[in-house]
Each structure stands twice: as structure tokens, then as C-alpha cells.
Amino acid sequence: MRIEPRHGKQALLALLLLAGLVALGLWVYQAGWIDPVNLERLGLRLGPWGPPMLAGVMALTVVVGPIPTMVVSVAAGMIYDPPLAFLISMSGALTGAGLSFWIARLAGRPVIERLLHGHVALFPECPQHILFSMVLVARLIPVVSFALISYAAGLTALTTRRFLVATALGMSPMTLIYVLAGKGIAIDSGWAMAVGAVVVCLLVALPKMVDAGWIPLPASWRAFVDHLRHPH
């Protein structure tokens, strides 16, 4: 099947954008800025520009998958009150997730059109509520790559609005914990250790609870999550 020229141009622009963001993200990481203390100092130094800076760094960490996102949430919690820090982290993560989603959709569309003979997304017949639930469940499991889910979702028929809503709902609990951990570090080391212990317990316990069946998931969701956690 012949690929439309405009789709080829969109794919090229999306890949160029991805390459630029990855280069910028790796530079920021290698420069040592992906560190709570360094981000705290920079945020305080920038004053009113601190929140958009942190949101931008968060977006970069989402697009560039291997870079940890929790560092930004912790740094935001160290500087700002929890509601503002939570808003900064959520807005940055959703921006990055949306960028990843659309980069995958635009870059992958020509390939999908050729493979699926005219369809613009994988699983075109899959109901939206099932795709929504898959993203939501994957977001609730901390060990599943945030970037991988965003890029994978962009190749499906899931709408942007449903993707962003599922992402926001799924990432909210852990984001709040990271923000509170940052606030604890800034206020009291003992309280920070307690929050940190809760975070570690959740990171360890949630996947095991899913594996043990204590958190019930439909068979199709469990197979999808297992595939994401253990790709072959």
C-alpha cells in the first residue's frame, strides 16, 4: 500500500522532534541536573520561573524513558507546598506523556498503514474502554515504564483525551507520595525516612500483590501487564 506523502512528512518531523528531545534530555541528565538537590537549588534561584522549569524537566524525563521521573517530583516537594508541587509534577508528566503519545502516533502511522492496509492504529477494533483500562492499570504499577506505555498507546486507536485521563488517574497516587517524600526531606529527616519506607514498600508490594492475585485483574489485563513487565 502506498503511504500518503503528508504522513511521511509528519513521521519525519516527529522523529526529528524525538531526536532533539532525547538529545536535550540526555544532556540535562549528564550535566547532573537530574538530582533533587541540584533541581531544588535551580528552582529557588529561578524564583517564579522555577515551576515551569521543573515541569519542563519532568516532561523531558517522560519522553526520554530511562531518565527517572520521581526525582523531579521529589525536588518539587522540597521547594513548594504539596498542592503546587503535585500540580507541577502532574502537568509536566502529562505534557511529556502527550508528546510521547503523538510522536509515536505520527512516526508510526506510515508503518501501521502499510502493515494494516489502511488502518491508522493498532487494534482498531478494540473498544476504547478496554484500551483506557489497560493504560490505567499499567500506570498504577510503578515498575512499568512510563515512556513505554505512552509510546505504545500512541500506536493504538485510543483517543488523546482518554489516554491523558487514564494517565492522570493512574500516576496520581505515586506522584503524591513522591511529592510528600520531598516535603519530608525538606522538613524533617525522620519523617522523610518514614515516607521513604512507605514508598519502598509500595514499590515492592504492588507488583507482588498483582502477581499473587490480591489485586484482582481481568485475565486480558494481567496478560497485557505481564507482557509489559517482561517483554520478549
C-alpha positions in Angstrom: 0.0 0.0 0.0 1.2 3.5 -0.9 1.9 5.8 2.1 0.5 9.3 1.8 3.3 12.0 1.4 1.9 14.1 4.2 2.0 11.2 6.6 5.6 10.6 5.7 6.5 14.3 6.4 4.7 14.1 9.7 6.6 11.0 10.6 9.9 12.7 9.8 9.1 15.8 11.8 8.0 13.6 14.8 11.3 11.6 14.6 13.3 14.9 14.4 11.4 16.2 17.5 12.1 13.0 19.3 15.8 13.1 18.5 16.0 16.7 19.7 14.2 16.0 23.0 16.3 12.9 23.6 19.5 14.8 23.0 18.4 17.6 25.3 17.2 15.2 28.0 20.5 13.2 27.9 22.5 16.5 28.1 20.5 17.6 31.1 21.0 14.2 32.7 24.7 14.0 32.0 25.1 17.6 33.3 23.9 16.4 36.7 20.7 18.3 36.8 18.5 15.2 37.4 19.2 15.4 41.1 16.8 16.6 43.8 19.3 18.9 45.4 20.5 20.5 42.2 16.9 20.9 41.0 16.0 22.4 44.3 18.8 25.0 44.1 18.0 25.9 40.5 14.3 26.2 41.3 14.9 28.5 44.2 17.3 30.6 42.1 14.8 31.0 39.2 12.1 32.3 41.5 8.7 32.4 39.7 10.3 30.5 36.7 11.0 27.6 39.0 7.7 25.8 38.5 7.7 25.9 34.7 11.4 24.8 34.7 10.5 21.8 36.9 7.5 21.0 34.7 9.7 21.1 31.6 12.3 18.8 33.1 9.6 16.4 34.1 8.3 16.4 30.5 11.8 15.6 29.3 12.2 12.7 31.7 9.0 11.2 30.5 9.9 11.5 26.8 13.4 10.1 27.5 12.4 6.9 29.2 15.5 5.7 31.1 15.7 9.0 33.0 13.9 8.7 36.4 10.8 10.9 36.8 10.4 10.6 40.5 13.4 12.9 41.1 11.5 15.9 39.7 8.5 15.2 41.9 10.7 14.9 45.0 12.5 18.2 44.1 9.2 20.0 43.6 8.1 18.7 47.0 11.3 20.0 48.6 10.7 23.6 47.3 6.9 24.1 47.2 3.8 23.3 49.2 2.4 19.9 48.3 -0.6 21.1 46.2 1.7 23.3 43.9 4.4 20.6 43.8 1.7 18.0 42.8 0.4 20.3 40.1 3.9 20.9 38.7 4.7 17.2 38.6 1.3 16.2 37.0 1.4 19.0 34.4 5.0 18.2 33.4 4.3 14.4 33.2 1.1 14.8 31.2 2.9 17.1 28.8 5.6 14.6 28.3 3.2 11.7 28.0 1.2 13.6 25.4 4.3 14.4 23.4 5.4 10.7 23.5 1.9 9.6 22.6 1.7 11.9 19.5 5.4 11.3 18.5 4.6 7.5 18.4 1.3 8.1 16.5 2.8 10.4 13.9 6.0 8.5 13.4 4.4 5.1 13.4 1.4 5.9 11.3 3.1 5.2 7.9 4.3 1.8 9.1 0.9 0.9 10.5 -0.9 2.0 7.3 1.4 -0.3 5.3 1.1 -3.3 7.7 -2.6 -3.0 8.3 -3.7 -1.9 4.8 -5.2 1.5 5.6 -5.8 1.3 9.4 -4.2 4.2 11.2 -3.6 2.4 14.5 -3.0 -1.0 16.1 -6.1 -2.8 17.4 -8.5 -0.5 15.5 -11.5 -2.7 16.6 -10.5 -2.8 20.3 -13.1 -0.8 22.4 -12.0 2.4 23.8 -12.8 1.5 27.4 -10.5 -1.6 27.2 -7.6 0.5 25.9 -8.3 3.1 28.6 -8.3 0.4 31.3 -5.0 -1.1 30.0 -3.3 2.3 30.3 -4.8 3.0 33.7 -3.7 -0.4 35.1 -0.2 0.0 33.7 0.1 3.5 35.2 -0.8 2.1 38.6 2.1 -0.3 38.5 5.3 1.6 39.3 7.7 -1.0 37.6 6.1 -0.5 34.2 8.0 2.0 32.1 6.1 5.4 31.9 7.6 6.2 28.5 6.9 2.7 27.1 3.2 3.0 27.9 3.0 6.4 26.3 4.7 5.4 23.1 2.7 2.1 22.9 -0.6 3.8 23.5 0.2 6.3 20.6 0.2 3.3 18.2 -3.3 2.2 19.2 -6.7 3.6 18.4 -7.0 5.2 21.9 -8.1 8.8 21.8 -5.8 11.5 23.2 -8.4 12.6 25.8 -8.9 9.1 27.2 -5.1 8.5 27.2 -4.5 11.6 29.2 -7.3 10.9 31.7 -6.1 7.3 32.3 -2.5 8.6 32.7 -3.6 11.3 35.2 -5.6 8.9 37.3 -3.0 6.2 37.3 0.0 8.3 38.1 -1.6 10.4 40.8 -1.1 8.1 43.8 2.7 7.7 43.3 3.2 11.3 42.3 1.6 12.4 45.6 3.8 10.1 47.6 7.0 11.4 45.8 5.9 15.0 46.5 5.3 14.3 50.2 8.6 12.5 50.4 10.3 15.6 49.0 8.5 17.8 51.6 9.6 15.4 54.3 13.2 15.7 53.2 13.0 19.5 53.3 11.3 19.5 56.8 12.5 16.6 58.9 14.8 13.7 58.1 12.9 11.3 60.3 9.6 12.0 58.7 11.3 11.7 55.3 12.7 8.2 56.2 9.2 7.1 57.2 7.7 8.3 53.9 10.6 6.8 52.0 9.9 3.5 53.7 6.3 3.6 52.6 7.4 4.3 49.0 9.8 1.4 49.0 7.1 -0.9 50.5 4.6 0.2 47.8 7.1 -0.3 45.0 7.9 -3.8 46.2 4.4 -4.8 47.3 2.2 -3.6 44.5 3.7 -5.9 41.8 3.8 -8.8 44.1 0.1 -8.2 45.1 -0.8 -8.2 41.5 1.2 -11.4 40.9 -0.4 -13.1 43.9 -3.9 -12.2 42.8 -4.6 -10.0 45.8 -5.4 -7.1 43.4 -7.9 -8.7 41.0 -7.3 -8.0 37.3 -9.2 -9.5 34.3 -7.2 -12.1 32.5 -6.7 -9.9 29.4 -5.3 -7.1 31.6 -3.0 -9.4 33.5 -1.6 -10.8 30.3 -1.0 -7.3 29.0 0.7 -6.2 32.2 2.9 -9.3 32.2 3.9 -8.6 28.7 4.9 -5.0 29.5 6.9 -6.1 32.6 8.6 -9.0 30.9 8.9 -8.1 27.2 10.4 -10.8 24.9 
